[in-house]
Amino acid sequence: MNKYLKYLLLITIVLSSCNSQKKIAYMQDLDNVNKSIKVPEISIQPQDMLSIVVSSKEPELALPFNLPIISYQGVGESYMGQQRLLGYTVNRDGDIDFPVLGKLHVEGLTRYRLEQFIKEKIIAEGYIKDPVVTVQLMNLRVTVNGEVTRPGTYEIKNDHITLFEALSMAGDLTIYGRRDNVKVIREKNGERTAYQADLRTANIFESPVYYLQQNDIIYVTPNRYRSNQTNNAGQVQQINLWISIASFIMSVAVLVFR
């Protein structure tokens, strides 16, 4: 009898382990996927901050096209003598005011396309024959909240970042995070859109939020166990509050009617 009980216990443990793995493991059907993924380029949007630097073999010719570099004094030794490059903020109409060239419509352009656009315009108008234009997005950041180890806002150092990379920057999901219900909130043209991503399947590669965009918000939904923990904690706090109030009223009543 004891022998059968041991077998039953072993089978239960194995089945439980398999079930837990299915809930936690990423991209479980990855072996069945064999396709290339096109990496989309990030497009410039209103409220983006752009760094645009024009250079030339003759630096004095490029000088009027560049914003000044400002120096500032911060708090602490590590901030002494710091310099910061000013940037261009894209307005609601998708435009920037660029030195010499005036108003430029940049919304929807990629970083590379804007470089080419400014370069061609400078050459066409006869200002510089050999301009080199470098464009960088200064506000590439994503926010990760919910059931991750280190919630917060993270700067993106290059032009592309995947959902997995952003979660890794936040220390990955906790054991309480639902791998099948990761939400990404994206704002474009003044409208917010919420997407749901399932990290357990390789279909995540085809999701519009596999490659993130600037200012995306990622929220990892807690599982039922964590939600129950939170609800129970709230109920306990509420009960303790009422007990404290009742105790206070009784103490006052004893003092009054003594």
Buried (B, 14 or more C-beta within 10 A) or exposed (E): EEEEEEEEEEEEEEEEEEEEEEEBEBBBEEEEEEEEEEEEEBBBBBEBBBBBBBBBEEEEBBEEBBBEEEEEEEEEEEEEEEEEBEBBEBBEEBBBEBEEBEEBEBBEBBBEBBBEBBBEBBEEEEBBEEBEBEBBBBBBBBBBBBBBEEBEEBEBEEBBBBBBBBBEBBEBBBEBBBBBBBBBBBBEEEEEEEBEBBBBBBEBBEBEBBBBBBBBBBBBBBBEEBEEEEEEEEEEEEEEEEEEEEEEEEEEEEEEEE
